[in-house]
Amino acid sequence: MSVAQYHIRSCSSLCSARRVGRLRHCENVVRTAYESRARGFCTHRTTDQASSRPVSASSGGIGNTMLAGLKKAFTKEPSESVEQGAPSSFTDSGVSWDDLQQKVQQRQAELQWETPDLENGPANARALKRSFGKGSKPVLKLYRDHAAWCPYCQKVWIQLEEKQIPYEIEKINMRCYGDKPAAYTAKVPSGLLPAMELDGELYTESDLIMQVLEERFPEKPLMPSKGTPGYHRAQKLLRLERQMFGVWLQWLCRSWSHKVSMDTFMDTMEQVNAELDVDGGPFFLGKELSLVDCVFAPFLERIVASIPYYKGVRLRGEGRFPNLERWFEAMEKKPSYLGTRSDFFTHVHDLPPQLGGCVSVKEARPMADAIDGDDGVSWHLPLPSLDASSLEPYSPGSTPAPA
């Protein structure tokens, strides 16, 4: 399967599915629906014959929504889906849609699944308007990517959620999905994301947007006051974030100097780990989340997913970076982060199209197979429980109580 195919599959199947954590039991019901209607029999798994890779479920994040879409797709009139005059030998011996609907509802009840409040509840990638229970109109518009994957959009998104500024969202595709809407490029000729409209002004570049938000909405500051020691420390940490970003890409995308690049990267991660303890943690500036954490989060998230997959080195769950472990645990208690976070599978297959390719080493094969579900274990039902030592760490909802 090509990188492009993986890219499409990861966003359509998993970007939305991450909203319900790792509850693939519901996804299995949807996968069963697809397979039983398409083939006339029930099975738990299928295989892409061209690649011998498991085909993932295409859950829309909520079983009922995806089930309705599948029902529409597979109950078209013959004239809609079969060429005129073509013979048809399809026999529908699968379970009924009503039965499948009942199974989805039953499983949702067992998992205590509740339909999210997209406007006032925790952060959610499907939301188009955020009011935070304030009952006020949005004061700004954020343009971000459809797939909820862009790291530069994510850091602004986390900031907005933390400051609870009412805002509305317009979703724009990333370039790898095709041309951007003409209405957007008329406003932003470069087409870059994110962008923000506030009081009739358009702002682009994530760093500028974050600065404007801090200046215009000071009620809940995420940065120390200018000129203070805390402010200078924050600026030092933001420079470290750029250093970390650079050495990560150098190692991830190079096919030469593997050992040198690895050593440079690991040295930088030691610096990050040390800085997380300077103010006592768990966050970069101490006990409270700051703008520094919002900036670090998207790339630390992608680092801990991609380095095991492509380089065979785990950064979480091994005890080498205890302060980083503590930081992730604190971030994963924040709804502002959990609602914006992606999953390992999505990250490792979204990165190559964005970066122009990532270079694997043979030592990474076992971890890559586990993330892709090619190890014969990790994607097989029933799924194993997750905890802090799992390759892809535990998050709320990942390990539901057994029925």
C-alpha positions in Angstrom: 0.0 0.0 0.0 1.4 3.4 -1.0 2.1 6.2 1.4 -0.7 8.2 -0.2 -3.1 5.3 0.5 -2.0 5.1 4.1 -2.4 8.8 4.4 -6.0 8.8 3.3 -6.8 5.7 5.4 -5.3 7.1 8.5 -7.2 10.4 8.3 -10.5 8.9 7.3 -10.4 6.0 9.7 -8.5 7.2 12.6 -8.5 11.0 12.9 -12.2 10.9 13.7 -12.0 7.6 15.6 -9.6 9.0 18.1 -12.4 11.1 19.6 -13.6 8.0 21.4 -10.1 6.8 22.3 -9.3 3.2 21.5 -12.8 1.9 21.7 -12.4 -0.3 18.6 -15.0 -2.7 19.9 -17.6 -0.2 18.5 -15.5 0.0 15.3 -15.6 -3.7 15.0 -19.4 -3.6 14.8 -19.2 -1.1 12.0 -16.5 -3.2 10.2 -18.8 -6.2 10.5 -21.6 -4.1 9.0 -19.5 -3.2 6.0 -18.2 -6.7 5.4 -21.5 -8.5 5.9 -23.3 -6.2 3.5 -20.5 -6.3 0.9 -19.8 -10.0 1.0 -22.9 -11.6 2.4 -21.2 -13.0 5.5 -19.9 -11.9 8.8 -16.2 -11.7 9.7 -14.1 -9.8 12.2 -11.2 -8.9 9.9 -10.4 -8.5 6.2 -7.2 -8.1 4.2 -6.1 -5.8 1.4 -5.0 -8.4 -1.1 -2.5 -6.1 -2.7 -0.6 -5.4 0.5 -1.6 -8.2 2.9 -2.3 -5.5 5.5 -5.3 -5.4 7.7 -8.0 -3.0 6.5 -9.0 -0.7 9.3 -12.6 0.2 10.2 -13.9 3.5 8.9 -15.6 4.6 12.1 -16.7 8.2 12.0 -16.1 8.6 15.7 -19.7 7.7 16.5 -21.1 4.3 15.5 -24.6 5.5 14.6 -23.3 8.2 12.2 -21.1 5.7 10.3 -23.7 3.1 10.3 -26.2 5.4 8.7 -23.6 6.3 6.0 -22.9 2.6 5.3 -26.6 1.9 5.1 -27.0 4.6 2.5 -24.1 3.3 0.5 -25.1 -0.3 0.5 -28.9 0.1 -0.1 -28.8 2.0 -3.3 -31.1 1.1 -6.1 -29.4 -1.3 -8.7 -29.4 1.5 -11.2 -27.3 3.7 -9.0 -24.6 1.1 -8.2 -24.5 -1.4 -11.0 -23.7 -0.8 -14.6 -26.7 -1.1 -16.9 -27.1 -4.6 -18.1 -24.4 -6.0 -15.8 -25.2 -9.4 -14.2 -25.7 -9.3 -10.4 -25.3 -12.3 -8.1 -25.3 -10.5 -4.8 -27.1 -12.4 -2.0 -27.9 -10.4 1.2 -27.4 -13.0 3.9 -26.0 -10.5 6.5 -27.6 -9.4 9.7 -30.2 -6.6 9.3 -29.5 -3.0 9.7 -31.9 -2.8 12.6 -29.9 -5.6 14.3 -26.6 -3.8 13.7 -28.1 -0.6 15.0 -29.2 -2.3 18.2 -25.7 -3.8 18.6 -24.1 -0.4 18.3 -26.5 1.1 20.9 -26.0 -1.8 23.2 -22.2 -1.5 23.0 -22.3 2.2 23.5 -24.4 1.7 26.7 -21.9 -0.9 27.9 -19.0 1.5 27.4 -21.0 4.4 28.9 -20.7 6.3 25.7 -22.4 9.7 25.7 -22.9 11.9 22.6 -20.5 14.8 23.2 -21.7 18.4 23.6 -19.6 19.8 20.7 -20.3 23.5 21.6 -19.9 23.5 25.4 -18.3 20.2 26.4 -14.6 19.1 26.2 -12.6 19.9 23.1 -13.7 17.9 20.1 -12.4 17.8 16.5 -15.9 17.7 15.2 -16.9 21.0 16.7 -17.6 24.0 14.5 -18.5 26.4 17.3 -17.2 26.7 20.9 -19.0 28.7 23.6 -17.8 27.0 26.8 -21.2 27.4 28.4 -20.9 31.2 28.3 -23.9 31.7 26.0 -22.0 34.4 24.1 -21.4 34.7 20.4 -18.0 33.7 19.0 -15.6 36.6 19.0 -13.2 35.1 16.4 -13.0 32.5 13.7 -10.2 30.0 13.5 -9.3 28.4 10.1 -7.8 25.0 10.7 -7.3 21.7 8.8 -10.2 19.3 8.2 -8.2 16.3 9.5 -7.4 17.9 12.9 -3.8 16.9 12.3 -1.8 20.1 11.5 0.6 20.7 14.4 0.6 24.5 13.9 -3.2 24.5 14.1 -3.1 22.3 17.2 -1.1 24.6 19.3 -3.5 27.5 18.6 -6.4 25.2 19.2 -5.0 24.1 22.6 -4.5 27.8 23.6 -8.1 28.7 22.7 -9.4 25.8 24.7 -7.3 26.7 27.7 -8.3 30.4 27.6 -11.9 29.4 26.8 -12.3 32.2 24.2 -15.6 31.6 22.4 -14.8 30.9 18.7 -16.0 29.4 15.5 -14.2 27.0 13.2 -13.9 26.8 9.5 -12.1 23.7 8.3 -9.8 23.9 5.3 -8.1 21.0 3.6 -4.4 20.5 3.8 -2.5 20.7 0.4 -2.1 16.9 0.2 -5.9 16.6 -0.1 -6.0 18.8 -3.2 -6.5 22.5 -4.0 -7.7 24.7 -1.2 -11.1 26.5 -1.6 -10.8 29.7 -3.7 -12.6 31.7 -1.0 -9.8 30.8 1.4 -6.9 31.5 -0.9 -8.5 34.9 -1.8 -8.0 35.7 1.9 -4.8 33.8 2.4 -3.0 33.6 -1.0 -0.3 31.3 0.5 -3.1 28.9 1.6 -1.2 28.3 4.9 -2.9 27.2 8.1 -3.9 28.2 10.7 -5.4 31.6 10.1 -7.6 33.7 12.4 -10.2 36.5 11.9 -10.6 38.9 14.8 -12.4 42.2 14.7 -12.2 42.4 11.0 -8.5 41.7 10.9 -6.9 38.5 9.4 -3.9 37.0 11.1 -1.7 34.2 9.8 1.3 32.3 11.2 0.6 30.4 14.4 3.2 32.3 16.5 1.6 35.6 15.7 -1.9 34.3 16.3 -0.9 33.1 19.7 0.7 36.4 20.6 -2.4 38.3 19.5 -4.6 36.0 21.6 -2.5 36.6 24.7 -2.6 40.4 24.2 -6.2 40.7 23.4 -7.6 38.2 25.9 -5.5 38.7 29.1 -8.1 37.3 31.5 -6.4 34.0 31.7 -2.8 34.6 30.8 -0.7 31.7 29.6 2.6 33.7 29.5 4.5 35.5 32.2 4.5 39.3 31.9 7.1 40.8 29.5 10.3 41.8 31.1 10.0 39.3 34.0 12.4 36.4 34.7 9.5 34.1 33.9 9.1 35.7 30.5 12.8 35.4 29.6 12.7 31.7 30.7 9.7 31.1 28.5 11.5 32.6 25.5 14.5 30.3 26.2 12.3 27.3 26.3 10.6 28.3 23.0 14.1 28.4 21.4 14.7 24.9 22.8 11.5 23.7 21.1 12.8 24.9 17.7 16.1 23.1 18.4 14.2 19.9 19.3 12.1 20.2 16.1 15.2 20.6 14.0 17.2 17.6 15.4 14.1 15.4 15.2 13.6 16.1 11.5 17.3 15.7 10.8 17.2 12.2 12.3 13.8 11.2 11.0 14.3 12.2 7.4 18.0 11.4 6.9 19.3 8.2 5.3 22.9 8.8 6.5 24.7 9.7 9.7 22.2 7.6 11.7 24.3 7.3 14.8 25.4 11.0 14.9 21.8 12.2 14.3 20.5 9.9 17.0 23.0 11.1 19.5 22.3 14.7 18.8 18.6 14.1 19.1 18.9 12.2 22.4 21.1 14.9 23.8 18.4 17.5 23.0 15.7 15.3 24.6 17.9 15.1 27.7 17.8 18.9 27.8 14.1 19.0 27.4 13.7 16.4 30.2 16.0 18.5 32.5 14.2 21.8 31.8 10.9 20.2 32.8 12.2 19.9 36.3 13.7 23.4 36.7 10.4 24.9 38.0 9.3 21.7 39.7 7.0 20.5 36.9 4.9 18.9 35.8 4.7 21.6 33.1 7.5 23.6 31.6 6.9 26.7 33.8 5.8 24.8 36.9 2.4 23.7 38.2 0.2 25.3 35.6 0.0 24.8 31.8 1.5 27.7 29.9 1.9 28.8 26.3 5.2 27.0 26.3 3.4 23.7 26.8 0.9 24.5 24.0 3.9 25.0 21.6 5.8 21.9 22.7 2.8 19.6 22.7 2.2 19.0 18.9 5.8 18.1 18.2 6.5 16.1 21.3 3.3 14.1 20.4 4.6 13.4 16.9 8.1 12.6 18.2 7.0 9.9 20.6 5.0 8.3 17.8 7.5 8.5 15.0 10.8 7.7 16.6 9.6 4.2 17.7 8.1 3.5 14.3 11.0 4.7 12.1 14.0 4.3 14.5 13.0 1.6 16.9 13.6 3.8 20.0 10.9 4.3 22.6 10.8 7.7 24.4 7.9 6.9 26.8 7.5 3.9 29.1 11.2 3.2 29.4 12.1 5.5 32.3 14.8 7.3 30.5 13.0 10.7 30.5 11.0 10.7 33.8 10.2 14.4 33.6 8.9 14.0 30.1 6.8 11.1 31.2 5.3 13.2 34.0 4.6 16.0 31.5 2.7 13.7 29.2 0.7 12.4 32.2 -0.2 15.9 33.2 -1.1 16.9 29.6 -3.3 13.8 29.2 -5.4 15.0 32.1 -6.2 18.2 30.2 -9.4 18.1 28.1 -7.8 20.9 26.0 -5.1 18.5 24.9 -6.9 15.2 24.9 -9.5 16.6 22.5 -6.8 17.7 20.0 -4.5 14.7 20.3 -4.0 12.2 17.5 -2.9 8.6 17.5 0.3 6.9 16.6 -1.0 5.2 13.4 -2.2 8.6 12.1 1.0 10.4 12.9 3.4 7.9 11.4 1.5 7.7 8.1 0.7 11.4 7.9 4.3 12.5 8.4 5.9 11.2 5.1 3.6 13.2 2.8 4.2 16.3 4.8 8.0 15.9 5.2 8.8 14.3 1.8 9.5 10.9 3.4 10.8 9.4 6.6 13.7 6.9 6.8 13.2 3.6 8.6 15.9 1.4 10.1 15.6 -2.4 10.4 15.6 -2.3 14.2 12.3 -0.4 14.1 10.4 -3.2 12.4 8.8 -4.9 15.5 7.5 -1.5 16.8 6.3 -0.5 13.3 4.5 -3.8 12.9 2.8 -3.4 16.3 1.6 0.1 15.4 0.4 -1.0 11.9 -1.2 -4.2 13.3 1.1 -6.4 11.3 2.5 -8.2 14.3 -0.5 -10.6 14.6 -1.3 -9.4 18.1 -1.9 -5.7 18.6 -4.9 -5.2 16.3 -6.5 -8.6 17.0 -9.7 -8.8 19.1 -10.1 -8.8 22.0 -7.6 -5.9 22.2 -5.1 -6.0 25.0 -5.5 -3.5 27.9 -3.4 -0.4 27.7 -1.3 1.1 30.5 1.6 3.5 30.9 4.0 1.0 29.6 2.1 0.2 26.4 3.7 1.2 23.1 0.9 3.7 22.5 0.1 4.9 26.1 -3.1 4.7 27.9 -5.7 7.5 27.6 -9.2 7.9 29.1 -11.6 5.4 27.5 -8.8 3.3 26.0 -9.5 0.4 28.3 -13.2 0.0 29.1 -14.3 -2.3 31.8 -15.1 -5.8 30.5 -18.8 -6.3 29.8 
